[in-house]
Structure formats: C-alpha cells, structure tokens
Amino acid sequence: MRTGPVLQIIIGLIVFYVGLKMFSSGMKSIGRIEWLETFVANPVLVFFGAIMCTLAWQSSSISTSAIVGLVASGMLPLPSAVAAVLGANIGTTGTIWIAGVFASDGIPTGSVRHIAMIHSGVNMFMALTLMPFIHHISRFVGRF
C-alpha cells in the first residue's frame, strides 16, 4: 500500500510535535540549574553560545529545536531565545565555509568564497541590526 504525501506530512508533523513535547518535559525534569542562570539570563552570552553550538553540530535546525524546548520548559527566557536564534543563524554559515574548503581543496576561492561571504554577511548584518532590539522583539512575540 502506498501512502500519499499528505499522510506522510501529517505523520511527520505528529512525530515532530511528540518529539518536542518529550524534549520539553525532559528539560523540565532537569529542574533549575543555578549555574546556568547567569548564562541564560544574558542574551549576549546566549548569542555567542548558540553560534558555537551550531558550529559544533552544523545544524541550525537542531539548535532551534533545542531553543524551543528550553523556552517551553521555562529554562530559557524569551529575550535570550531570540538572541540564540540569531546566533544559530550565524553559526549555520560555518557549514558553507566548510563545504567551500572541501570544494576548493583549501581556502575557498571564486564563486564559493563569494557565496560564503554573502551568506555570512547577510546573517551577521541581520543579527547586528536586531540584537539591540531583542527585548522589544521578545515583548512583541510574547503577546502571541
């Protein structure tokens, strides 16, 4: 029996939702970790932490899923979550630089370098533009 694409999408969304709920409840069971409070209360530190984590596992999707779970569990305040998403967007640019190294047998050159620079530049410009307004953005998003 062949399943249609709509059924596959619905099943995928259900699995994704259940996974996020499990992650969120797992984070809640950890409880409050006092040594992390200083880190998560500072959006700038979370921003740089998200860059490093996303660079390490080369997936902004994993970072964003973790951010959603941490916010849902109450461990990550909304302003820090906004900063983390901006950091994850910058961290994901590391993937194109790594691909450029392998595609160019060393330092990226030509079109590969131009694409990597544009990708990194746009994400950095967006993050630097939005970082001063994190609290305003989180207040706006918190209404929904």
PyMOL commands that set and color helices and strands:
alter all, ss='L'
color gray80, all
select helices_A, chain A and resi 5-30+34-40+43-57+60-73+78-91+93-103+110-141
alter helices_A, ss='H'
color red, helices_A
deselect
rebuild
show_as cartoon
